[in-house]
């Protein structure tokens, strides 16, 4: 953890959840006690169909919500797209952009991710910009170089600690149960902090929250969250279980 940075634990529900599953958020709110609130920020990113309902249900709990993606377009004839302004209007604070599932399944490039992050910032949302290497890239010794290139192509110029979150999610660890070693995470997060320093200036980069994501669960959260430059977590499957999500938050606290 970075002592000067308040950690963030964000749950990405992906394409999971119906109205009945809003009870997960209620359970998280019950467990988000005074001590935890003093130590860590929480956010839940449900599917777009639940975003307004989740935001309304969490008013007063200090748990933020976010979208799982946003369009680079402001408005218009873009059937099926959801703009950043629409997410904000539904109560969101954050917008995940560039998740590996978007990059891989939808062919999103760094330029696309950057445009989406810029759209989020224009709507006064904080983009959570995701970066991460494939297994082949790591085995070839290219992991750090790949992530640095993704950062240079995906992070909007002029971003500050208040307008940007970066999530490192090694593609090969997402949903697989596999995680990199603490040393690997430390190396990557240090490299990310350094690259952001070159891009945004050291002062701005020093305050950007760097999340780790990729098979984060209660059993490994304490080890991962104690790595230098890890300022929280982007949680997938474990965020669908209130107690698991809270346990990860407590590991940050």
Beta strands, then each sheet from edge to edge (+ up, - down):
strand 1: 7-12
strand 2: 40-45
strand 3: 63-67
strand 4: 94-97
strand 5: 126-131
strand 6: 164-169
strand 7: 209-213
strand 8: 232-235
sheet 1: 1+ 2+ 3+ 4+ 5+ 6+ 7+ 8+ 1+
end
